[in-house]
């Protein structure tokens, strides 16, 4: 489908086919690989000569243990909770659109995706 300007005749926008299926596949694979990604070593903390390599969950626990409560919660929220929620919302919304299921949550999911 192509949208053409009625005034000048130029192409304004072209819509690709199967975009819902692409979003569904990408969000499913993101959810599938999210769990191993959280547990893989990602952060190296050097404190008083000791080097400790840890995953995202271990880094939250380590920061919390050293007394950096705010930084630890920020790591937990921004690196684990928000991405997981966003992937889940994309997956649920695209699954509802792909299967043409109308639930009471479908409009809320779509509004959540399109808000800046």
NORDAMO-V79247 format. One record per residue. N is the residue number from 1. RES is the residue in three letters. D_LAST is the distance of its C-alpha to the last C-alpha in Angstrom with 2 decimals. Layout:
N & RES & D_LAST
N & RES & D_LAST
//
This chain:
1 & UNK & 25.88
2 & UNK & 25.57
3 & UNK & 24.24
4 & UNK & 26.68
5 & UNK & 26.66
6 & UNK & 29.46
7 & UNK & 30.48
8 & UNK & 30.92
9 & UNK & 30.79
10 & UNK & 28.40
11 & UNK & 26.11
12 & UNK & 22.50
13 & UNK & 20.96
14 & UNK & 22.52
15 & UNK & 21.29
16 & UNK & 22.55
17 & UNK & 24.36
18 & UNK & 23.66
19 & UNK & 19.96
20 & UNK & 19.64
21 & UNK & 22.59
22 & UNK & 21.18
23 & UNK & 17.98
24 & UNK & 20.39
25 & UNK & 22.72
26 & UNK & 20.24
27 & UNK & 18.73
28 & UNK & 22.32
29 & UNK & 23.61
30 & UNK & 20.88
31 & UNK & 21.93
32 & UNK & 25.52
33 & UNK & 25.42
34 & UNK & 23.30
35 & UNK & 26.38
36 & UNK & 28.70
37 & UNK & 26.18
38 & UNK & 25.91
39 & UNK & 29.71
40 & UNK & 30.49
41 & UNK & 31.58
42 & UNK & 28.85
43 & UNK & 29.63
44 & UNK & 32.95
45 & UNK & 33.83
46 & UNK & 36.92
47 & UNK & 38.41
48 & UNK & 41.98
49 & UNK & 43.10
50 & UNK & 41.85
51 & UNK & 39.30
52 & UNK & 37.28
53 & UNK & 34.99
54 & UNK & 32.60
55 & UNK & 29.72
56 & UNK & 26.39
57 & UNK & 27.92
58 & UNK & 31.10
59 & UNK & 29.35
60 & UNK & 27.71
61 & UNK & 31.18
62 & UNK & 32.90
63 & UNK & 30.71
64 & UNK & 31.17
65 & UNK & 34.88
66 & UNK & 35.30
67 & UNK & 33.87
68 & UNK & 30.44
69 & UNK & 28.74
70 & UNK & 25.51
71 & UNK & 25.11
72 & UNK & 26.02
73 & UNK & 23.47
74 & UNK & 20.73
75 & UNK & 21.95
76 & UNK & 22.04
77 & UNK & 18.56
78 & UNK & 16.71
79 & UNK & 19.06
80 & UNK & 20.00
81 & UNK & 18.28
82 & UNK & 14.50
83 & UNK & 15.19
84 & UNK & 17.62
85 & UNK & 15.43
86 & UNK & 12.72
87 & UNK & 15.73
88 & UNK & 17.32
89 & UNK & 14.53
90 & UNK & 14.39
91 & UNK & 18.16
92 & UNK & 18.72
93 & UNK & 16.56
94 & UNK & 18.15
95 & UNK & 21.49
96 & UNK & 21.36
97 & UNK & 20.66
98 & UNK & 23.27
99 & UNK & 25.89
100 & UNK & 25.07
101 & UNK & 25.03
102 & UNK & 23.71
103 & UNK & 23.29
104 & UNK & 22.14
105 & UNK & 19.15
106 & UNK & 18.05
107 & UNK & 16.07
108 & UNK & 14.32
109 & UNK & 13.56
110 & UNK & 12.21
111 & UNK & 9.97
112 & UNK & 8.76
113 & UNK & 8.16
114 & UNK & 6.36
115 & UNK & 3.81
116 & UNK & 0.00
//
